[in-house]
Amino acid sequence: MKFITLNSRGGNYLVVASNIAWLRSDENDQTKVGIVGGQPLLVEGSLEEVKAAILAD
């Protein structure tokens, strides 16, 4: 199981990579991360930055 650390303005998340369903750009250089079976997370960083964090080894 691969865990990803995603930073948010309200705190940080540790997310299981296989539970990420989608990404969507949001305002103020933030990205919404869709979680399988849950509510989306609003995290810091552009779509490309979040994608890079998810795909990094």
mmCIF file as gemmi writes it, N, C-alpha and C atoms, coordinates in Angstrom:
data_model
loop_
_atom_site.group_PDB
_atom_site.id
_atom_site.type_symbol
_atom_site.label_atom_id
_atom_site.label_alt_id
_atom_site.label_comp_id
_atom_site.label_asym_id
_atom_site.label_entity_id
_atom_site.label_seq_id
_atom_site.pdbx_PDB_ins_code
_atom_site.Cartn_x
_atom_site.Cartn_y
_atom_site.Cartn_z
_atom_site.occupancy
_atom_site.B_iso_or_equiv
_atom_site.pdbx_formal_charge
_atom_site.auth_seq_id
_atom_site.auth_asym_id
_atom_site.pdbx_PDB_model_num
ATOM 1 N N . MET Axp A 1 ? 0.846 -1.162 0 1 0 ? 1 A 1
ATOM 2 C CA . MET Axp A 1 ? 0 0 0 1 0 ? 1 A 1
ATOM 3 C C . MET Axp A 1 ? 0.9 1.235 0 1 0 ? 1 A 1
ATOM 4 N N . LYS Axp A 2 ? 0.612 2.167 -0.914 1 0 ? 2 A 1
ATOM 5 C CA . LYS Axp A 2 ? 1.396 3.39 -1.025 1 0 ? 2 A 1
ATOM 6 C C . LYS Axp A 2 ? 0.615 4.55 -0.409 1 0 ? 2 A 1
ATOM 7 N N . PHE Axp A 3 ? 1.25 5.252 0.529 1 0 ? 3 A 1
ATOM 8 C CA . PHE Axp A 3 ? 0.644 6.41 1.173 1 0 ? 3 A 1
ATOM 9 C C . PHE Axp A 3 ? 1.226 7.687 0.577 1 0 ? 3 A 1
ATOM 10 N N . ILE Axp A 4 ? 0.386 8.707 0.435 1 0 ? 4 A 1
ATOM 11 C CA . ILE Axp A 4 ? 0.771 10.005 -0.1 1 0 ? 4 A 1
ATOM 12 C C . ILE Axp A 4 ? 0.457 11.059 0.957 1 0 ? 4 A 1
ATOM 13 N N . THR Axp A 5 ? 1.385 11.974 1.2 1 0 ? 5 A 1
ATOM 14 C CA . THR Axp A 5 ? 1.12 13.103 2.083 1 0 ? 5 A 1
ATOM 15 C C . THR Axp A 5 ? 0.653 14.274 1.234 1 0 ? 5 A 1
ATOM 16 N N . LEU Axp A 6 ? -0.528 14.79 1.533 1 0 ? 6 A 1
ATOM 17 C CA . LEU Axp A 6 ? -1.079 15.943 0.834 1 0 ? 6 A 1
ATOM 18 C C . LEU Axp A 6 ? -1.305 17.052 1.844 1 0 ? 6 A 1
ATOM 19 N N . ASN Axp A 7 ? -0.778 18.23 1.55 1 0 ? 7 A 1
ATOM 20 C CA . ASN Axp A 7 ? -0.894 19.366 2.459 1 0 ? 7 A 1
ATOM 21 C C . ASN Axp A 7 ? -2.159 20.142 2.186 1 0 ? 7 A 1
ATOM 22 N N . SER Axp A 8 ? -2.766 20.617 3.259 1 0 ? 8 A 1
ATOM 23 C CA . SER Axp A 8 ? -3.98 21.409 3.186 1 0 ? 8 A 1
ATOM 24 C C . SER Axp A 8 ? -3.809 22.615 4.097 1 0 ? 8 A 1
ATOM 25 N N . ARG Axp A 9 ? -4.576 23.639 3.861 1 0 ? 9 A 1
ATOM 26 C CA . ARG Axp A 9 ? -4.492 24.817 4.721 1 0 ? 9 A 1
ATOM 27 C C . ARG Axp A 9 ? -5.044 24.554 6.102 1 0 ? 9 A 1
ATOM 28 N N . GLY Axp A 10 ? -5.867 23.528 6.249 1 0 ? 10 A 1
ATOM 29 C CA . GLY Axp A 10 ? -6.436 23.194 7.545 1 0 ? 10 A 1
ATOM 30 C C . GLY Axp A 10 ? -5.714 22.065 8.248 1 0 ? 10 A 1
ATOM 31 N N . GLY Axp A 11 ? -4.706 21.485 7.617 1 0 ? 11 A 1
ATOM 32 C CA . GLY Axp A 11 ? -3.974 20.351 8.172 1 0 ? 11 A 1
ATOM 33 C C . GLY Axp A 11 ? -3.499 19.467 7.036 1 0 ? 11 A 1
ATOM 34 N N . ASN Axp A 12 ? -2.787 18.435 7.349 1 0 ? 12 A 1
ATOM 35 C CA . ASN Axp A 12 ? -2.254 17.551 6.322 1 0 ? 12 A 1
ATOM 36 C C . ASN Axp A 12 ? -2.997 16.228 6.305 1 0 ? 12 A 1
ATOM 37 N N . TYR Axp A 13 ? -3.009 15.59 5.125 1 0 ? 13 A 1
ATOM 38 C CA . TYR Axp A 13 ? -3.668 14.297 4.946 1 0 ? 13 A 1
ATOM 39 C C . TYR Axp A 13 ? -2.636 13.253 4.573 1 0 ? 13 A 1
ATOM 40 N N . LEU Axp A 14 ? -2.835 12.048 5.034 1 0 ? 14 A 1
ATOM 41 C CA . LEU Axp A 14 ? -2.071 10.885 4.6 1 0 ? 14 A 1
ATOM 42 C C . LEU Axp A 14 ? -3.085 9.989 3.904 1 0 ? 14 A 1
ATOM 43 N N . VAL Axp A 15 ? -2.956 9.862 2.565 1 0 ? 15 A 1
ATOM 44 C CA . VAL Axp A 15 ? -3.969 9.218 1.739 1 0 ? 15 A 1
ATOM 45 C C . VAL Axp A 15 ? -3.385 7.971 1.091 1 0 ? 15 A 1
ATOM 46 N N . VAL Axp A 16 ? -4.159 6.913 1.02 1 0 ? 16 A 1
ATOM 47 C CA . VAL Axp A 16 ? -3.76 5.712 0.283 1 0 ? 16 A 1
ATOM 48 C C . VAL Axp A 16 ? -3.929 6.02 -1.204 1 0 ? 16 A 1
ATOM 49 N N . ALA Axp A 17 ? -2.85 5.887 -1.973 1 0 ? 17 A 1
ATOM 50 C CA . ALA Axp A 17 ? -2.847 6.271 -3.382 1 0 ? 17 A 1
ATOM 51 C C . ALA Axp A 17 ? -3.925 5.546 -4.182 1 0 ? 17 A 1
ATOM 52 N N . SER Axp A 18 ? -4.179 4.297 -3.895 1 0 ? 18 A 1
ATOM 53 C CA . SER Axp A 18 ? -5.166 3.537 -4.66 1 0 ? 18 A 1
ATOM 54 C C . SER Axp A 18 ? -6.605 3.983 -4.386 1 0 ? 18 A 1
ATOM 55 N N . ASN Axp A 19 ? -6.812 4.828 -3.374 1 0 ? 19 A 1
ATOM 56 C CA . ASN Axp A 19 ? -8.152 5.342 -3.064 1 0 ? 19 A 1
ATOM 57 C C . ASN Axp A 19 ? -8.459 6.665 -3.762 1 0 ? 19 A 1
ATOM 58 N N . ILE Axp A 20 ? -7.498 7.2 -4.522 1 0 ? 20 A 1
ATOM 59 C CA . ILE Axp A 20 ? -7.716 8.46 -5.229 1 0 ? 20 A 1
ATOM 60 C C . ILE Axp A 20 ? -8.437 8.156 -6.537 1 0 ? 20 A 1
ATOM 61 N N . ALA Axp A 21 ? -9.603 8.781 -6.726 1 0 ? 21 A 1
ATOM 62 C CA . ALA Axp A 21 ? -10.42 8.527 -7.909 1 0 ? 21 A 1
ATOM 63 C C . ALA Axp A 21 ? -10.247 9.599 -8.986 1 0 ? 21 A 1
ATOM 64 N N . TRP Axp A 22 ? -10.074 10.867 -8.585 1 0 ? 22 A 1
ATOM 65 C CA . TRP Axp A 22 ? -9.97 11.945 -9.558 1 0 ? 22 A 1
ATOM 66 C C . TRP Axp A 22 ? -9.311 13.171 -8.939 1 0 ? 22 A 1
ATOM 67 N N . LEU Axp A 23 ? -8.86 14.091 -9.808 1 0 ? 23 A 1
ATOM 68 C CA . LEU Axp A 23 ? -8.303 15.378 -9.401 1 0 ? 23 A 1
ATOM 69 C C . LEU Axp A 23 ? -9.037 16.47 -10.173 1 0 ? 23 A 1
ATOM 70 N N . ARG Axp A 24 ? -9.25 17.609 -9.524 1 0 ? 24 A 1
ATOM 71 C CA . ARG Axp A 24 ? -9.877 18.741 -10.198 1 0 ? 24 A 1
ATOM 72 C C . ARG Axp A 24 ? -9.273 20.035 -9.678 1 0 ? 24 A 1
ATOM 73 N N . SER Axp A 25 ? -8.903 20.922 -10.598 1 0 ? 25 A 1
ATOM 74 C CA . SER Axp A 25 ? -8.369 22.228 -10.212 1 0 ? 25 A 1
ATOM 75 C C . SER Axp A 25 ? -9.433 23.017 -9.477 1 0 ? 25 A 1
ATOM 76 N N . ASP Axp A 26 ? -9.006 23.772 -8.475 1 0 ? 26 A 1
ATOM 77 C CA . ASP Axp A 26 ? -9.906 24.622 -7.718 1 0 ? 26 A 1
ATOM 78 C C . ASP Axp A 26 ? -9.283 26.008 -7.649 1 0 ? 26 A 1
ATOM 79 N N . GLU Axp A 27 ? -9.938 26.934 -7.003 1 0 ? 27 A 1
ATOM 80 C CA . GLU Axp A 27 ? -9.425 28.3 -6.944 1 0 ? 27 A 1
ATOM 81 C C . GLU Axp A 27 ? -8.276 28.433 -5.953 1 0 ? 27 A 1
ATOM 82 N N . ASN Axp A 28 ? -7.559 29.546 -6.037 1 0 ? 28 A 1
ATOM 83 C CA . ASN Axp A 28 ? -6.457 29.893 -5.132 1 0 ? 28 A 1
ATOM 84 C C . ASN Axp A 28 ? -5.352 28.846 -5.111 1 0 ? 28 A 1
ATOM 85 N N . ASP Axp A 29 ? -4.995 28.314 -6.29 1 0 ? 29 A 1
ATOM 86 C CA . ASP Axp A 29 ? -3.914 27.327 -6.435 1 0 ? 29 A 1
ATOM 87 C C . ASP Axp A 29 ? -4.12 26.123 -5.513 1 0 ? 29 A 1
ATOM 88 N N . GLN Axp A 30 ? -5.351 25.621 -5.489 1 0 ? 30 A 1
ATOM 89 C CA . GLN Axp A 30 ? -5.683 24.435 -4.729 1 0 ? 30 A 1
ATOM 90 C C . GLN Axp A 30 ? -6.266 23.388 -5.67 1 0 ? 30 A 1
ATOM 91 N N . THR Axp A 31 ? -6.291 22.143 -5.229 1 0 ? 31 A 1
ATOM 92 C CA . THR Axp A 31 ? -6.806 21.029 -6.021 1 0 ? 31 A 1
ATOM 93 C C . THR Axp A 31 ? -7.746 20.206 -5.164 1 0 ? 31 A 1
ATOM 94 N N . LYS Axp A 32 ? -8.858 19.766 -5.748 1 0 ? 32 A 1
ATOM 95 C CA . LYS Axp A 32 ? -9.758 18.829 -5.069 1 0 ? 32 A 1
ATOM 96 C C . LYS Axp A 32 ? -9.352 17.421 -5.471 1 0 ? 32 A 1
ATOM 97 N N . VAL Axp A 33 ? -9.232 16.558 -4.471 1 0 ? 33 A 1
ATOM 98 C CA . VAL Axp A 33 ? -8.841 15.164 -4.675 1 0 ? 33 A 1
ATOM 99 C C . VAL Axp A 33 ? -10.039 14.299 -4.31 1 0 ? 33 A 1
ATOM 100 N N . GLY Axp A 34 ? -10.571 13.592 -5.298 1 0 ? 34 A 1
ATOM 101 C CA . GLY Axp A 34 ? -11.703 12.711 -5.071 1 0 ? 34 A 1
ATOM 102 C C . GLY Axp A 34 ? -11.25 11.407 -4.447 1 0 ? 34 A 1
ATOM 103 N N . ILE Axp A 35 ? -11.902 11.005 -3.385 1 0 ? 35 A 1
ATOM 104 C CA . ILE Axp A 35 ? -11.567 9.788 -2.658 1 0 ? 35 A 1
ATOM 105 C C . ILE Axp A 35 ? -12.685 8.763 -2.855 1 0 ? 35 A 1
ATOM 106 N N . VAL Axp A 36 ? -12.325 7.542 -3.185 1 0 ? 36 A 1
ATOM 107 C CA . VAL Axp A 36 ? -13.306 6.477 -3.364 1 0 ? 36 A 1
ATOM 108 C C . VAL Axp A 36 ? -14.084 6.292 -2.067 1 0 ? 36 A 1
ATOM 109 N N . GLY Axp A 37 ? -15.408 6.403 -2.143 1 0 ? 37 A 1
ATOM 110 C CA . GLY Axp A 37 ? -16.265 6.19 -0.991 1 0 ? 37 A 1
ATOM 111 C C . GLY Axp A 37 ? -16.257 7.301 0.037 1 0 ? 37 A 1
ATOM 112 N N . GLY Axp A 38 ? -15.725 8.485 -0.331 1 0 ? 38 A 1
ATOM 113 C CA . GLY Axp A 38 ? -15.666 9.568 0.645 1 0 ? 38 A 1
ATOM 114 C C . GLY Axp A 38 ? -15.825 10.931 0.005 1 0 ? 38 A 1
ATOM 115 N N . GLN Axp A 39 ? -15.711 11.951 0.814 1 0 ? 39 A 1
ATOM 116 C CA . GLN Axp A 39 ? -15.807 13.326 0.349 1 0 ? 39 A 1
ATOM 117 C C . GLN Axp A 39 ? -14.476 13.764 -0.254 1 0 ? 39 A 1
ATOM 118 N N . PRO Axp A 40 ? -14.498 14.668 -1.241 1 0 ? 40 A 1
ATOM 119 C CA . PRO Axp A 40 ? -13.242 15.163 -1.813 1 0 ? 40 A 1
ATOM 120 C C . PRO Axp A 40 ? -12.45 15.984 -0.795 1 0 ? 40 A 1
ATOM 121 N N . LEU Axp A 41 ? -11.141 15.941 -0.935 1 0 ? 41 A 1
ATOM 122 C CA . LEU Axp A 41 ? -10.24 16.715 -0.081 1 0 ? 41 A 1
ATOM 123 C C . LEU Axp A 41 ? -9.777 17.938 -0.853 1 0 ? 41 A 1
ATOM 124 N N . LEU Axp A 42 ? -9.73 19.091 -0.209 1 0 ? 42 A 1
ATOM 125 C CA . LEU Axp A 42 ? -9.197 20.304 -0.812 1 0 ? 42 A 1
ATOM 126 C C . LEU Axp A 42 ? -7.771 20.46 -0.309 1 0 ? 42 A 1
ATOM 127 N N . VAL Axp A 43 ? -6.801 20.353 -1.214 1 0 ? 43 A 1
ATOM 128 C CA . VAL Axp A 43 ? -5.399 20.377 -0.829 1 0 ? 43 A 1
ATOM 129 C C . VAL Axp A 43 ? -4.665 21.51 -1.534 1 0 ? 43 A 1
ATOM 130 N N . GLU Axp A 44 ? -3.521 21.898 -0.977 1 0 ? 44 A 1
ATOM 131 C CA . GLU Axp A 44 ? -2.696 22.941 -1.563 1 0 ? 44 A 1
ATOM 132 C C . GLU Axp A 44 ? -1.964 22.419 -2.787 1 0 ? 44 A 1
ATOM 133 N N . GLY Axp A 45 ? -1.721 23.298 -3.737 1 0 ? 45 A 1
ATOM 134 C CA . GLY Axp A 45 ? -0.94 22.96 -4.913 1 0 ? 45 A 1
ATOM 135 C C . GLY Axp A 45 ? -1.791 22.866 -6.163 1 0 ? 45 A 1
ATOM 136 N N . SER Axp A 46 ? -1.135 23.123 -7.283 1 0 ? 46 A 1
ATOM 137 C CA . SER Axp A 46 ? -1.815 23.034 -8.567 1 0 ? 46 A 1
ATOM 138 C C . SER Axp A 46 ? -2.093 21.574 -8.908 1 0 ? 46 A 1
ATOM 139 N N . LEU Axp A 47 ? -2.885 21.374 -9.922 1 0 ? 47 A 1
ATOM 140 C CA . LEU Axp A 47 ? -3.2 20.034 -10.395 1 0 ? 47 A 1
ATOM 141 C C . LEU Axp A 47 ? -1.92 19.273 -10.732 1 0 ? 47 A 1
ATOM 142 N N . GLU Axp A 48 ? -0.988 19.932 -11.401 1 0 ? 48 A 1
ATOM 143 C CA . GLU Axp A 48 ? 0.278 19.286 -11.79 1 0 ? 48 A 1
ATOM 144 C C . GLU Axp A 48 ? 1.13 18.927 -10.569 1 0 ? 48 A 1
ATOM 145 N N . GLU Axp A 49 ? 1.16 19.803 -9.557 1 0 ? 49 A 1
ATOM 146 C CA . GLU Axp A 49 ? 1.947 19.526 -8.356 1 0 ? 49 A 1
ATOM 147 C C . GLU Axp A 49 ? 1.379 18.344 -7.576 1 0 ? 49 A 1
ATOM 148 N N . VAL Axp A 50 ? 0.071 18.27 -7.467 1 0 ? 50 A 1
ATOM 149 C CA . VAL Axp A 50 ? -0.561 17.169 -6.754 1 0 ? 50 A 1
ATOM 150 C C . VAL Axp A 50 ? -0.361 15.872 -7.527 1 0 ? 50 A 1
ATOM 151 N N . LYS Axp A 51 ? -0.513 15.937 -8.842 1 0 ? 51 A 1
ATOM 152 C CA . LYS Axp A 51 ? -0.293 14.749 -9.677 1 0 ? 51 A 1
ATOM 153 C C . LYS Axp A 51 ? 1.127 14.238 -9.505 1 0 ? 51 A 1
ATOM 154 N N . ALA Axp A 52 ? 2.11 15.128 -9.488 1 0 ? 52 A 1
ATOM 155 C CA . ALA Axp A 52 ? 3.509 14.735 -9.317 1 0 ? 52 A 1
ATOM 156 C C . ALA Axp A 52 ? 3.729 14.062 -7.961 1 0 ? 52 A 1
ATOM 157 N N . ALA Axp A 53 ? 3.091 14.578 -6.914 1 0 ? 53 A 1
ATOM 158 C CA . ALA Axp A 53 ? 3.215 13.98 -5.582 1 0 ? 53 A 1
ATOM 159 C C . ALA Axp A 53 ? 2.632 12.567 -5.548 1 0 ? 53 A 1
ATOM 160 N N . ILE Axp A 54 ? 1.526 12.376 -6.263 1 0 ? 54 A 1
ATOM 161 C CA . ILE Axp A 54 ? 0.871 11.064 -6.285 1 0 ? 54 A 1
ATOM 162 C C . ILE Axp A 54 ? 1.703 10.056 -7.062 1 0 ? 54 A 1
ATOM 163 N N . LEU Axp A 55 ? 2.283 10.492 -8.177 1 0 ? 55 A 1
ATOM 164 C CA . LEU Axp A 55 ? 3.028 9.566 -9.045 1 0 ? 55 A 1
ATOM 165 C C . LEU Axp A 55 ? 4.478 9.358 -8.629 1 0 ? 55 A 1
ATOM 166 N N . ALA Axp A 56 ? 4.992 10.169 -7.694 1 0 ? 56 A 1
ATOM 167 C CA . ALA Axp A 56 ? 6.379 10.014 -7.247 1 0 ? 56 A 1
ATOM 168 C C . ALA Axp A 56 ? 6.579 8.668 -6.572 1 0 ? 56 A 1
ATOM 169 N N . ASP Axp A 57 ? 7.748 8.113 -6.723 1 0 ? 57 A 1
ATOM 170 C CA . ASP Axp A 57 ? 8.054 6.803 -6.117 1 0 ? 57 A 1
ATOM 171 C C . ASP Axp A 57 ? 8.323 6.904 -4.653 1 0 ? 57 A 1
